[in-house]
């Protein structure tokens, strides 16, 4: 199972918390969600939700799009 790591500061400024909620409720068998400290992406942090799966950063315009991209990454095995 892949772990999607979310930056706690990004959660404060975007709707990444909605993506976390969707993943935890509907996709807990595919993705494990983890909230971590700051990723040091200060300029992007306030603009759009993102997460990291291993070395791959996944960005989106909103929570729903982020969930779709996370699931595509996990299912395709593109995360390194």
N, C-alpha and C positions, 0 to 999 in steps of 0.2 A: 504494500500500500504506500502511495506517495504522501508526503507531508507538505502541505501548503502553509508556508510561514507568512504571517501578516505582521506588519510593523505597527506597533501600538500608536505611534504618532499619526500614521496614515489613517488609522481607524478614526481618530479624533477629527480629522479635517475632511474626510470623504465619506461615502456610503459603503466603505469596505466592510463595516459591521453587518450590513445587510447580506453581503456575499458570504460572510462567515456563517450567518444564521441559516441561509439557504443550504450551504454545504453540510452543516451539522444536522439539519433536519432531513434533507432529501438525498444526500450523497455520502453518508458516513461510512458506507462500505467501500467507496472508491477513493476517498480523500480524508486524510487525518488533518485537522486544523490545529495550528499552533500560533499563538500570539507571542511575538518576541520584542526585544528592545528596538530602538531606532536603527534603521538600515542606512542612515546617513545619506539619504537622497532628498535633502531638504527642499530643493526647488520643485521636484516632482511630487513630493509628499502631499502638498496642499492642493494639487491640481486634479489628480485622478487616482482611483483605487488601484492598488497593485499587490502582488504577493510574489514570493519566490518559491520555486520548487527546485530543490538542490541548487544548481548554478544558473537556472533559468528564471529571469524576471518576466512576469506576465502583467501587462498593463491593460486597462480598459477604460472606457468613458463612463461606465456605470456598473453597479453591482451585478446586474443580470448578465451583462456582456462579459464581465470578469469570470463569473461562474462558468459560462459557456467555454471561454478560453482555457480555464483550468481543466475542465473535463476533457476537452480536446487534447490538451497536452498530456494528461494522465493516460487517456485511452490510446493515444498514438505512440506513447513511450518516448516522446521527443525530449523530455526533461533528462538532462545528463546526470 
